Each structure stands twice: as C-alpha cells, then as structure tokens.
Amino acid sequence: MRRPRFRTIVILFLLALLSGIGYVAWVILDFPPPGLILSYGLPPAGGPTGRTDEVEGVTYIELSPGYFRMGSHDLCERGDLIGRFSEMFGLSWGVPPEHKGGECPTRWVELEEPFWIAATEIPNEVFERMGGTWERSPYSKEDRQPAGRVSWRKARKFCDWLTERADGTFRLPTEAEWEYAARAGTTGKWSFGNSEKLLGAHAWFADNSVDDPHDVGTKLPNPWGLFDMHGNVWEWVADEAHEDYTGAPRTGEAWAAGDPEFRVFRGGGCMVGADDCRSSQRRWTTPKRRITYIGVRPVMERP
C-alpha cells in the first residue's frame, strides 16, 4: 500500500512542478493570458463587426470585444530570459527588462464590450454645430479640416451634445479603446508596420503637412477602416495622466478618478515627426488648455 501512495505523491509533485515551470515560462515569453485565448482565440483578436452608422455626417464603425498588448513594443525592452525570470523574484541576474518612458510596461488588455468609434476626426463643419463660443483654428479653417483648439472639457461637451441629438451615448474613448482601434490588430510602431517610409501614405505629419492639418479622411485608413489615427491632429482620451502604465487597468475602462490635473491625448499631429505618430505614443496637458493641434474623435455606446 505504501508504494502506490508514494508514487501518487511523486506524480502530483511532478505535475505541480511542471505547472509552475510552465506558468513562469508563459509569463516570461509574454504570451497572452490563457483566459483571453480561450475567449477570443490567438491575437489579433477583435475588430470591426461589419456594422457602420452615420451621426451628424460622420461615419462610426462598430468594433467587437477583443484584446491586445498595449504600450510600446520598442521602448519596453524585454531583456534576456534569465533577466526576465530573475525580475519575477526580485533577483539581479541576467539582463532585466528596461522600461523607457510613459508607454511602459506593456500589458495585455481586454476590451469586454463592443463600441462604435468615429472613422475620422471631427471636422470643423460638424463641431461648430454645437454652437457656443468656439472658433475655428487659424491653421484649420476649412469645413473638412479637423476641429482644433479643442480643450478636453469642450470635447466632453461636444460628446454630451451628440448624446442629446442621436440614438446613443457619446463619450471620449479610453486610452485602451483608442490604442486598440489605432493598432487595428497590429503590433508594429504604426498600424501598417515599422517602415517610416510608408507613413506619408497614411498620415499628415511634419514631413508632408506644411505644418497645417488637412481634410479628414484623405490618407489611407488603417486595417479597420479608421482614418488619421496617425497624425493630422492629436485626439483627447478620457484617462488622467500617469507617468507610466504601472498599475494601469487590464480592461478597457478609463484610468481616471475625480478631477485630475492632467488628461491624455493620443495619435500625433501635423507638426510632429514620425516617432510621435506611433500607435503607442501618449502625451498629456491640463483639461482646460486649448492647443491648436488637438481635436476629438468620439466613441458611441448602444444597448
């Protein structure tokens, strides 16, 4: 009787050991959490449902739930295997991961609910229908150029105005939603890959814009049909500013509480270089500040 019992204990011990080794290896290699794979499959996961709608002359595209690895895949250097293993246990062996700047550390983020996002930035002719004291930017005067000099608070008011007029609830995208839409299932610096030579076909930025925004939707869209996610004007998101992603949510909710001093904007603009138009690029300023090259791209929720 003792021998079978001993064998059972050994087998259970070996299974536990293998499970632990497998878990550590899974984390070190940065594979998606098994639960996300079971729910959505291997990445890329999520994307357009095929449904579109038009609100105030702007097309909205519905995106399905899914997941992606959020943050910089370039500035968050992974180190070597020994370094990643030892970091988990507070050791200093090998070359540990190195996090450079506010786009790190990368993390797997799940978008649990579908949402609709504007296919373009909101142009002047639509934004000014809200009325009030807003005036067109002197550098973006034409009807189809994106609205600029939009403060975070004004962008929120515009979303509230849309909610009163349309069948849906409008708001600013969260950072996770924005990057999920901008990456469109890709993992490179930009939604089309890592070649800076291709950026001019997809974005208005410092090299081709003559420092002025251009009509929305005139460059190539990303793989999910969204225009100007790189360049033209920056776009407000709902989140408050944090120095990096340490402690950030792993779902699509906004990382915000109360009335923070700074809010985040994403996407790059017509006056910045290619590196500032990357999918993971993020900056922040005060919510009442009106900067010439910051606009808005709302999202819509429907039951």
RODO-2510 file (C-alpha; in nm, 4 decimals, decimal comma):
residues 303
     n   res          X          Y          Z
     1     m     0,0000     0,0000     0,0000
     2     r     0,2833     0,2366     0,0711
     3     r     0,4419     0,2140    -0,2733
     4     p     0,1299     0,3246    -0,4749
     5     r     0,0743     0,6097    -0,2294
     6     f     0,4361     0,7208    -0,2689
     7     r     0,4032     0,7081    -0,6488
     8     t     0,0890     0,9206    -0,6326
     9     i     0,2679     1,1820    -0,4242
    10     v     0,5618     1,1876    -0,6662
    11     i     0,3311     1,2215    -0,9672
    12     l     0,1378     1,5053    -0,8039
    13     f     0,4633     1,6768    -0,7110
    14     l     0,5958     1,6474    -1,0658
    15     l     0,2696     1,7789    -1,2112
    16     a     0,2767     2,0769    -0,9752
    17     l     0,6415     2,1416    -1,0624
    18     l     0,5721     2,1245    -1,4360
    19     s     0,2720     2,3528    -1,3944
    20     g     0,4831     2,6076    -1,2092
    21     i     0,7578     2,5916    -1,4696
    22     g     0,5002     2,6257    -1,7453
    23     y     0,3430     2,9296    -1,5795
    24     v     0,6776     3,1042    -1,5332
    25     a     0,7752     3,0294    -1,8944
    26     w     0,4383     3,1596    -2,0179
    27     v     0,4857     3,4890    -1,8314
    28     i     0,8498     3,5290    -1,9340
    29     l     0,7671     3,4750    -2,3010
    30     d     0,4828     3,7301    -2,2720
    31     f     0,2153     3,5023    -2,4139
    32     p    -0,1475     3,6177    -2,3761
    33     p    -0,3288     3,5026    -2,0621
    34     p    -0,4917     3,1631    -2,1303
    35     g    -0,8348     3,3004    -2,0408
    36     l    -0,8164     3,5559    -2,3213
    37     i    -0,7074     3,2928    -2,5709
    38     l    -1,0000     3,0716    -2,4705
    39     s    -1,2428     3,3645    -2,5043
    40     y    -1,1165     3,5244    -2,8256
    41     g    -0,8535     3,2995    -2,9814
    42     l    -0,4961     3,3975    -3,0579
    43     p    -0,4250     3,7619    -3,1455
    44     p    -0,5119     3,9567    -3,3444
    45     a    -0,8500     3,9357    -3,1751
    46     g    -1,1493     4,1639    -3,2198
    47     g    -1,2094     4,4159    -3,4962
    48     p    -1,4972     4,5590    -3,6990
    49     t    -1,8303     4,3817    -3,6736
    50     g    -1,9278     4,4989    -4,0209
    51     r    -2,1831     4,7471    -3,8878
    52     t    -2,1488     5,1198    -3,9537
    53     d    -2,3692     5,4204    -3,8831
    54     e    -2,3677     5,7910    -3,9588
    55     v    -2,4210     6,0630    -3,6994
    56     e    -2,4113     6,4304    -3,7989
    57     g    -2,2410     6,3328    -4,1251
    58     v    -1,9618     6,1371    -3,9522
    59     t    -1,9311     5,7611    -4,0036
    60     y    -1,8990     5,5402    -3,6950
    61     i    -1,7594     5,1856    -3,7086
    62     e    -1,8558     4,9236    -3,4515
    63     l    -1,5633     4,7288    -3,3026
    64     s    -1,6179     4,3939    -3,1343
    65     p    -1,4675     4,2883    -2,7995
    66     g    -1,1126     4,1566    -2,8091
    67     y    -0,7685     4,2015    -2,6581
    68     f    -0,4227     4,3334    -2,7467
    69     r    -0,0838     4,4109    -2,5948
    70     m    -0,0923     4,7798    -2,5025
    71     g     0,2134     5,0038    -2,4793
    72     s     0,5406     5,0418    -2,6636
    73     h     0,6802     4,7266    -2,8160
    74     d     1,0083     4,9116    -2,8813
    75     l     1,0738     5,1259    -2,5728
    76     c     0,9874     4,8428    -2,3338
    77     e     1,2940     4,6264    -2,3904
    78     r     1,2372     4,2692    -2,2800
    79     g     1,5888     4,1796    -2,1664
    80     d     1,7032     3,8162    -2,1819
    81     l     1,5354     3,5035    -2,0452
    82     i     1,7431     3,4972    -1,7274
    83     g     1,6756     3,8652    -1,6646
    84     r     1,3002     3,8265    -1,7101
    85     f     1,2975     3,5215    -1,4838
    86     s     1,5020     3,6848    -1,2083
    87     e     1,2889     4,0030    -1,2179
    88     m     0,9860     3,7969    -1,1145
    89     f     1,1655     3,7050    -0,7908
    90     g     1,3484     4,0309    -0,7242
    91     l     1,6862     3,8965    -0,8329
    92     s     1,9532     4,0752    -1,0357
    93     w     2,0729     3,8011    -1,2680
    94     g     2,0922     3,8408    -1,6441
    95     v     1,9670     4,1433    -1,8418
    96     p     1,6354     4,2582    -1,6893
    97     p     1,3569     4,4271    -1,8863
    98     e     1,4029     4,8014    -1,9260
    99     h     1,1119     5,0435    -1,9329
   100     k     1,1789     5,3716    -2,1119
   101     g     0,9146     5,6378    -2,0668
   102     g     0,5409     5,6561    -2,0182
   103     e     0,4458     5,3836    -2,2682
   104     c     0,5721     5,1028    -2,0438
   105     p     0,5359     4,8438    -1,9127
   106     t     0,3372     4,6727    -2,1858
   107     r     0,0410     4,4625    -2,0758
   108     w    -0,2380     4,2522    -2,2225
   109     v    -0,5659     4,4460    -2,2157
   110     e    -0,9145     4,3073    -2,2712
   111     l    -1,1937     4,5097    -2,4319
   112     e    -1,5013     4,3422    -2,2863
   113     e    -1,7752     4,5395    -2,4608
   114     p    -1,8289     4,6470    -2,8240
   115     f    -1,8119     5,0170    -2,9021
   116     w    -1,8515     5,2448    -3,2017
   117     i    -1,5720     5,4868    -3,2930
   118     a    -1,5701     5,7734    -3,5418
   119     a    -1,3914     5,6777    -3,8619
   120     t    -1,2384     6,0281    -3,8807
   121     e    -1,1569     6,3150    -3,6519
   122     i    -1,4500     6,5550    -3,6114
   123     p    -1,4270     6,8272    -3,8791
   124     n    -1,4992     7,1955    -3,8259
   125     e    -1,8352     7,1909    -4,0021
   126     v    -1,9664     6,9317    -3,7555
   127     f    -1,8040     7,0559    -3,4357
   128     e    -1,9333     7,4126    -3,4752
   129     r    -2,2956     7,2933    -3,4923
   130     m    -2,2789     7,2682    -3,1158
   131     g    -2,2657     7,6492    -3,1026
   132     g    -2,1187     7,8431    -2,8143
   133     t    -1,8005     8,0475    -2,8117
   134     w    -1,5743     7,8079    -3,0019
   135     e    -1,3966     7,9491    -3,3104
   136     r    -1,2072     7,7694    -3,5820
   137     s    -0,8322     7,7498    -3,5506
   138     p    -0,6471     7,9921    -3,7803
   139     y    -0,4465     7,6910    -3,9023
   140     s    -0,7528     7,4741    -3,9628
   141     k    -1,0228     7,6951    -4,1126
   142     e    -1,1846     7,4829    -4,3818
   143     d    -1,5041     7,2848    -4,3328
   144     r    -1,3462     6,9402    -4,3669
   145     q    -1,0307     7,0154    -4,1730
   146     p    -1,0322     6,8709    -3,8197
   147     a    -1,1534     7,0932    -3,5386
   148     g    -0,8570     7,2265    -3,3418
   149     r    -0,8041     7,4328    -3,0280
   150     v    -1,0457     7,1969    -2,8531
   151     s    -0,9962     7,1649    -2,4783
   152     w    -1,0685     6,8351    -2,3031
   153     r    -1,3696     6,9927    -2,1364
   154     k    -1,5018     7,1233    -2,4684
   155     a    -1,4534     6,7800    -2,6226
   156     r    -1,6642     6,6327    -2,3411
   157     k    -1,9364     6,8932    -2,4029
   158     f    -1,9397     6,8007    -2,7704
   159     c    -1,9946     6,4359    -2,6768
   160     d    -2,2817     6,5392    -2,4479
   161     w    -2,4307     6,7437    -2,7332
   162     l    -2,4169     6,4422    -2,9629
   163     t    -2,5870     6,2280    -2,6973
   164     e    -2,8798     6,4721    -2,6869
   165     r    -2,9235     6,4601    -3,0642
   166     a    -2,8567     6,0979    -3,1603
   167     d    -2,9545     5,7435    -3,0677
   168     g    -2,6649     5,6514    -2,8434
   169     t    -2,4372     5,7666    -2,5643
   170     f    -2,1271     5,9516    -2,6806
   171     r    -1,8047     5,9992    -2,4848
   172     l    -1,4308     6,0252    -2,5253
   173     p    -1,2520     5,6946    -2,5879
   174     t    -1,0461     5,5461    -2,3105
   175     e    -0,6733     5,5106    -2,3750
   176     a    -0,7168     5,1361    -2,4140
   177     e    -1,0014     5,1755    -2,6636
   178     w    -0,8077     5,4351    -2,8594
   179     e    -0,4926     5,2227    -2,8911
   180     y    -0,6960     4,9091    -2,9648
   181     a    -0,8570     5,0974    -3,2558
   182     a    -0,5295     5,2576    -3,3684
   183     r    -0,3336     4,9313    -3,3746
   184     a    -0,6170     4,7516    -3,5545
   185     g    -0,4751     4,4095    -3,4744
   186     t    -0,1120     4,5036    -3,5470
   187     t     0,1948     4,5150    -3,3218
   188     g     0,4347     4,7450    -3,5091
   189     k     0,5175     5,1101    -3,4492
   190     w     0,2336     5,2107    -3,6794
   191     s    -0,0744     5,0225    -3,7977
   192     f     0,0945     4,9490    -4,1323
   193     g     0,4216     4,8187    -3,9853
   194     n     0,7617     4,9578    -3,8895
   195     s     0,8697     5,1316    -4,2104
   196     e     0,8751     5,5084    -4,1664
   197     k     0,8822     5,5430    -4,5460
   198     l     0,5169     5,4331    -4,5584
   199     l     0,3919     5,6871    -4,3056
   200     g     0,3341     5,9586    -4,5653
   201     a     0,0645     5,7489    -4,7316
   202     h    -0,1232     5,7108    -4,4015
   203     a    -0,0674     6,0337    -4,2105
   204     w    -0,0269     6,4098    -4,2257
   205     f     0,2847     6,4815    -4,0185
   206     a     0,5843     6,7155    -4,0179
   207     d     0,7378     6,5776    -4,3381
   208     n     0,4341     6,6334    -4,5633
   209     s     0,1797     6,8618    -4,3973
   210     v     0,3469     7,2070    -4,4266
   211     d     0,2592     7,2309    -4,0542
   212     d    -0,1172     7,2556    -4,1155
   213     p    -0,3947     6,9980    -4,0632
   214     h    -0,5593     6,8667    -4,3791
   215     d    -0,9102     6,7492    -4,4619
   216     v    -1,0050     6,4425    -4,2619
   217     g    -1,0061     6,1055    -4,4328
   218     t    -0,7714     6,1945    -4,7192
   219     k    -0,4958     5,9467    -4,6317
   220     l    -0,5114     5,5675    -4,6296
   221     p    -0,7122     5,4123    -4,3428
   222     n    -0,5761     5,1564    -4,1002
   223     p    -0,6764     4,7867    -4,1367
   224     w    -1,0040     4,8504    -3,9506
   225     g    -1,1110     5,1393    -4,1746
   226     l    -1,0175     5,4276    -3,9419
   227     f    -0,8521     5,7387    -4,0862
   228     d    -0,5916     5,9739    -3,9363
   229     m    -0,5194     5,7629    -3,6290
   230     h    -0,1617     5,8702    -3,7021
   231     g    -0,1012     6,2441    -3,7450
   232     n    -0,3206     6,5364    -3,8572
   233     v    -0,4353     6,6434    -3,5068
   234     w    -0,3911     6,4856    -3,1663
   235     e    -0,7060     6,3412    -3,0065
   236     w    -0,8274     6,3620    -2,6489
   237     v    -0,8998     6,0457    -2,4498
   238     a    -1,0833     6,0059    -2,1204
   239     d    -0,7911     5,8994    -1,8983
   240     e    -0,5988     6,1034    -1,6495
   241     a    -0,2222     6,1243    -1,6959
   242     h     0,0189     5,8854    -1,5247
   243     e     0,3950     5,8722    -1,5644
   244     d     0,3766     5,5148    -1,6933
   245     y     0,1439     5,2127    -1,7024
   246     t     0,2417     5,0701    -1,3648
   247     g    -0,0855     4,9733    -1,2007
   248     a    -0,2982     5,0537    -1,5078
   249     p    -0,6237     4,8625    -1,5683
   250     r    -0,6099     4,5488    -1,7792
   251     t    -0,9567     4,6164    -1,9168
   252     g    -1,0897     4,8862    -2,1483
   253     e    -1,2034     5,1183    -1,8707
   254     a    -1,0587     5,4670    -1,8262
   255     w    -0,7769     5,5084    -1,5749
   256     a    -0,9227     5,8144    -1,4086
   257     a    -1,0641     5,9279    -1,0779
   258     g    -1,2170     6,2546    -0,9630
   259     d    -1,0974     6,5714    -1,1348
   260     p    -0,7307     6,5088    -1,2270
   261     e    -0,4889     6,7863    -1,3098
   262     f    -0,3830     6,6382    -1,6446
   263     r    -0,5593     6,4461    -1,9227
   264     v    -0,4086     6,2377    -2,2023
   265     f    -0,4142     6,2968    -2,5786
   266     r    -0,3036     6,0491    -2,8456
   267     g    -0,2166     5,9985    -3,2107
   268     g     0,0362     6,2623    -3,3139
   269     g    -0,0253     6,5673    -3,5293
   270     c     0,0735     6,7562    -3,8402
   271     m     0,3670     6,9355    -3,6745
   272     v     0,5440     6,6380    -3,5166
   273     g     0,7794     6,3755    -3,6544
   274     a     0,7106     6,0143    -3,7360
   275     d     0,8103     5,8846    -3,3929
   276     d     0,5401     6,0971    -3,2271
   277     c     0,2743     5,9419    -3,4522
   278     r     0,3285     5,5853    -3,3304
   279     s     0,0292     5,3827    -3,2107
   280     s     0,1583     5,3811    -2,8519
   281     q     0,2598     5,7486    -2,8287
   282     r     0,0911     5,9462    -2,5498
   283     r     0,1109     6,2965    -2,4083
   284     w    -0,0868     6,4997    -2,1584
   285     t    -0,1832     6,8522    -2,0558
   286     t    -0,4459     7,0317    -1,8446
   287     p    -0,8110     6,9658    -1,9414
   288     k    -0,8907     7,3346    -1,9860
   289     r    -0,5995     7,4075    -2,2188
   290     r    -0,6779     7,4821    -2,5844
   291     i    -0,3944     7,3697    -2,8105
   292     t    -0,4127     7,4404    -3,1827
   293     y    -0,3461     7,0833    -3,2874
   294     i    -0,5703     6,8851    -3,0511
   295     g    -0,9121     6,7693    -3,1654
   296     v    -1,1638     6,4966    -3,0879
   297     r    -1,2775     6,1540    -3,2121
   298     p    -1,5792     6,0340    -3,0087
   299     v    -1,6949     5,6835    -2,9382
   300     m    -2,0575     5,5768    -2,9137
   301     e    -2,2242     5,3175    -2,6959
   302     r    -2,5517     5,1497    -2,7820
   303     p    -2,7523     4,8871    -2,5913
***
